[in-house]
Amino acid sequence: MFERLFKLSEHNTTIRTELVAGVTTFLTMSYIIFVNPDILSTTGMDRDAIFVATCLAAALGSIVMALVANWPIGMAPGMGLNAFFAFTVVAALGFTWQQALGAVFISGLIFVFLTVTGIRSWLIQGIPHSLRSAIATGIGLFLGIIALKNAGIVVDNPATLVGLGSLKAAGPLLAIFGFFVIAVLDALRVKGAILIGILAVTILSWMTGVSEFHGIVSMPPSMAPTFLQLDIVGALHGGLIHVILVFVLVEVFDATGTLIGVAKRANLIQEGKPSRLGRALLADSTAIVAGSLMGTSSTTAYVESASGVQAGGRTGLTALVIAVLFLAALFISPLAASVPTYATAPALLYVAGLMMRELTEVDWEDLTEAAPAALTALAMPFTYSIANGLAFGFISYVVLKLFTGKWRAIHPATLIVAILFVIRFAFFAE
């Protein structure tokens, strides 16, 4: 059955290899089970329901990737997009989480349309490489400041906006310890380093009485508080149009880049040969729609899937194993509820650091490339908004290219996005 479904021999792999690859990828990306409820629950959403939605969205997305695309790539609610959902759309802009879910749903439908029509490929080709790298870096910086704030290391300061928190307090000390655990284990190439770091801090906080232990295993909690609670009509509010635009743009860049990068590493995309990239793109776009119905932010392909590819994963059987493990994780909701914020903060901070290496891809010798990239990356954490970072980057890119005589370098896709952001600031400024 597995041979017929996944063509194992054609991909020079075995069931055992695919099982090991699936477990490896799951261990490296399973931190999302704890981090996603931690972030989205700040909006007022039910934490237990988010936990279930996270597991189910990850399982469903991975199953679709396995059966439709036959690629060894795991899916789950994306980092960065969940932060944008919680801290920008709901906390800063003041929209309800139901409206935010509606925006995710609409962005998913647009994403499916862009994929089916081929516009998605046109968009990807048209966005400057420097801006794509800067977007990933900026999201990393945004996650970084959220992580430091959650850990109590960065605090509010009326005189300087931000300041250093007390490093003698239990929360910051445990977060620092967790970061070092994750970094050291990952440097030693230990599988599941991020998950181990989260659990180490959690167990230590239980032992020292800083947080409470609620148990490990139970039946899955109800998903009713978030299931089908999205407000699609409310999401069509004028102020949310630019939010939908940002969701679509980040989904396009993040998911496409991850899919192509991991697939190339697995040798699934070769020059002159047909690939299943189109099916993989369709799989990840439909997963966004399904995730919003369940009650979570945008679902996307995970770059951590590269760890499973490194372990030998080459087919959808790897993704199917990931899906099964996420379904099994539904039964550890008490453990998820026992994980304190300062245990997930080190994971956020470490992921943020990894995302910043994209800065090396920017052409720093060309100021018309470097300045927009820098603005994109800096504006995200300092305005506490991924949307503003994208706007600053696209608008400044077009302006600098135009007034330095390099207007031919402006692709129509970049120009359209820049104009949309100008309209947003002119008519829909909050």
Steps between C-alpha positions, in 0.01 A plus 500: 500500500779744595688416181191568290417826680847649539717324237773420753728302269483772234630747759765252624365487856341252743215498750749500790688800360177693449384418856828626647481814284141569611586465869806723453302779335223476758748539786651810342165673431284375788586808710212667313260291714606708801595831337191557283245479784729725707496771231139479377348476850612861561210602271241350735468175307459182705847350554383137502300548181804657330709200608254263329472723192880514475536121510214441256610771255854359501371145453259593222756714317762226520252235377410716199871553429556123527213381280475784246865599450684191634767729649673449840395838639317566828234769534389698806387852602788730403726695731488872427151486359363395839685795658362738236151358565520547878718805560424716195153415367333446839716676762619805302225553240218401735317248282337194658666161469191386310559771239869404488403137430270628226795687349707178506215315326471764226880506455488122462239522224708767323805279547322204335393725211854637453639145500247351257529790253881514510501858631687376808802407287485842329496672841796300626704578190414869526594568862866608538727241661626758751147574622419129533807454719416812702144380564630178658752698706241754612260228611791351695565833675127534571494154660814591691353804672183304583713221651710740711183676620329170589811392691505823701847585369376805304253721688320829447698813589328841483829682434651274235195299379670170589738394776657199666287302744622345824741219424463377858135403449411135440335552158792673323753259657306195385458648151876566472570143616255366240664698220843360585362144518344535153805667344750249642290196404436633150873572455563138599238396238267344758158430345214690661729755669226766517246258648754375755575859602131578556449185707820558702389849607147376571618213721745729684223752565282221644782378724568850633131577553500789251217342297243224551491150352155410362573147381609348171229292332124548465230488238524791253317815615213649301575706190154660513620843629692562174348258247316691221513817711655710222328827406532519120265798460691690771827418323380699196529817713707762316773501764557128456564513126870573551512226767376248242763633257774441757375149578505415127845650440666331796327169420619521140864575587532280806324189375639511145855558617477217752347255252757568230793502743413170670399334171834594341684353796305176449580516125128511417541797266740451211565718196312378194300239689135524611449552874201493734558860612160608368325236713709594805409867455132408478528280810640779716248758376199277575642430848470873584124494431452186710706640789295819518179296525647305793614814678868566439717740302646418158633146450819475298785268398771467768865553422574250779396236247860526376602295806282211381641530148848486654392176671403352163135601450406525133126432473161587646533210745724729706223763506242234588708394803516866608119523471447187713732634772314833511174307545661302783607831659130588550510289814766709682291815554568510879873510425447782249303696760785450751761669278567857625562797268868526593547139382379576147678838487847342447361299208363818342832678554702217349276477193533879469877471493491233230278717281745791516762317296299600193670841529805353330296467178453879469722687251646759738710661225189629319329759720178481299482134613655534846303799632152355432615166645626671816177701534293183459690312771523792747140622469348165600627489861513877555141562384391161641347409164598274212259701283687825554832333421366371169353841417823690576702253296286490186433875487864595560619248240280652230589859597877438506504307172281765335707803604839341432413416142464128564126489435540208258591283800152551649289194424123566455427275802722715725342819366146371559578398859664839570197688361265289715699590811495874407121477466488326837690785673300768317150367555507224762757624751411396852 
